[in-house]
Amino acid sequence: MAPKYLQYFPNPLLDDLVKGRWLPVVGAGMSINAKVPAGKSVPLWSELGKTLELDLGDFTSSGPLDAISAFEHEFGRPRLIERLSEALLLGEAMPGEAHVQFCSIPFDLVCTTNFDFLLERQYDSTPRYVYPVVDEDQLSLNIAPEGTLLLKLHGDLRHPSRLVVTENDYDRFLINYPLIATFVANLLITKTAVLIGYSLDDPDFRQVWQVVTQRLGRTRRQAYAIAVGAKPADVARFARRGVTVINLPGTREKYGEVLATTFKELAIHWRDNVLGVSTVTEEEPLRELLLPKDASARLCFFAVPLNRITFYKERVFPAIDSMGLVPVTAGDVISPGDSIIAKIDALMDRAVAIVVEVGTKWTEAELTMALSRVKSAARIQDGRPPPRVVVVSSIHEPVPTPIDLENVFVINVDWTSEFDDGPRQIIDNLKQVIRDNNWQIAEPRRLLDSKEYRAAVIAAMTLLEVTLRRKLDMPESYRSDRPRTIRGLVLEAKSREIIWPADERNILKWMDTRNKVVHENRPVTRQNAKEIVDGVYRLVSQ
């Protein structure tokens, strides 16, 4: 289905998303999309002020900040916190569909001025590791590289002394929290601020924004606000403050529904395009990732601890290569802005198999992402089966929660024993992928017929390479060296008289075309692609 709302986003803004340059700033307007008991609703900022004003007798406020400040002056800070918790339905409100879809976008960092915990609850149920930052001393801790850092600019209701909610709190924000202000200013300098459910009425954020504007002038990055059915006066008010409104069609009643659909489209757009702007450091994954998304994949994604990658590359990857699969790790792909979550999400989406060794909180988070792929119906709708997931755990620290899912297999390994057959178990398990998916035979012809000529050339040469390996190698060979290049395979095949000198000349010419496609982005004519595809099929059928 074609995207419905992406057309309203300027291409440079979508480019910033894919390159990990967004700074989402979530305001109170997002919280009204929460699920609440019948007859109740989460108030907007203005409505929150009116709610507290009712407790102040004949007091008439000049705005929500005035009402909240008067309430604290009259009844004290503890009672204010209790009243805010009641008004915001802290124990009853649950994330709505807009929260679900927003948290599916793989942001590394999210800012929010909300006091509630709707985003944390949704990230926990996604699940994705979320690290809420409330105090300045948390800024120096780098403990969420594969999760989401949630910067709570105004604190939250669990930290009453840190809460920024009254006039005095706002007036002293830059004095009391200079490091947070500096951190946010730096983010605004280097990233594109995208405001969601945010009115720009918060004085502290506006002060920081104004400082950035004054210092950078015309070189300040453009900021945007996502709105639904915004009135011209609202659009003009944002424009006066240097913010461009992405005004999506819809009504207040459809606000949450429109946002949910928009966030879903943004997540898909990022996942589908992040690898295209990334640098792939290994040859075989590069070729595989150049194929269209709907092409039959050979990628086998490995999510393993950093200190064990060398072990897998020596003991497991050669046999995976010999099967015709392409092993890849997150470290083989360098994404712009180092968008770790987006990169892993995209690689898993393209993988036909995923191997996760649990034992650290990072790989456990990746296991959660892999399991969500198995449960998701999206790939089935795209015509792609869910990946086979192999979970590797130590016999001394087994997977804490039993996994009872089709297409998910758990292997318990004794890493302390030099005789352990863990690598063979992994390899044998992945062989089932080859038996279940005879994808390579028909793929070059399908891509040729679809006019994907560059992809057809890549797929055809991959089919030839895999076929030669199977003919030349022993089926149960688990070698410790990397498999030979296709040039080496051709030379050995000629020495065994599996192919003839004329075939060798053709293959070398086809290889040159394939290499130019992969490394120089050369176009390929239909005639040239057909010659290569037909030639490969002729050799494979021999």
Order of alpha helices (4+ residues) and beta strands (2+ residues): alpha-beta-alpha-alpha-alpha-alpha-alpha-beta-alpha-beta-beta-alpha-alpha-alpha-beta-alpha-beta-alpha-beta-alpha-beta-alpha-beta-alpha-alpha-beta-beta-alpha-beta-alpha-alpha-beta-beta-alpha-alpha-alpha-alpha-alpha-alpha
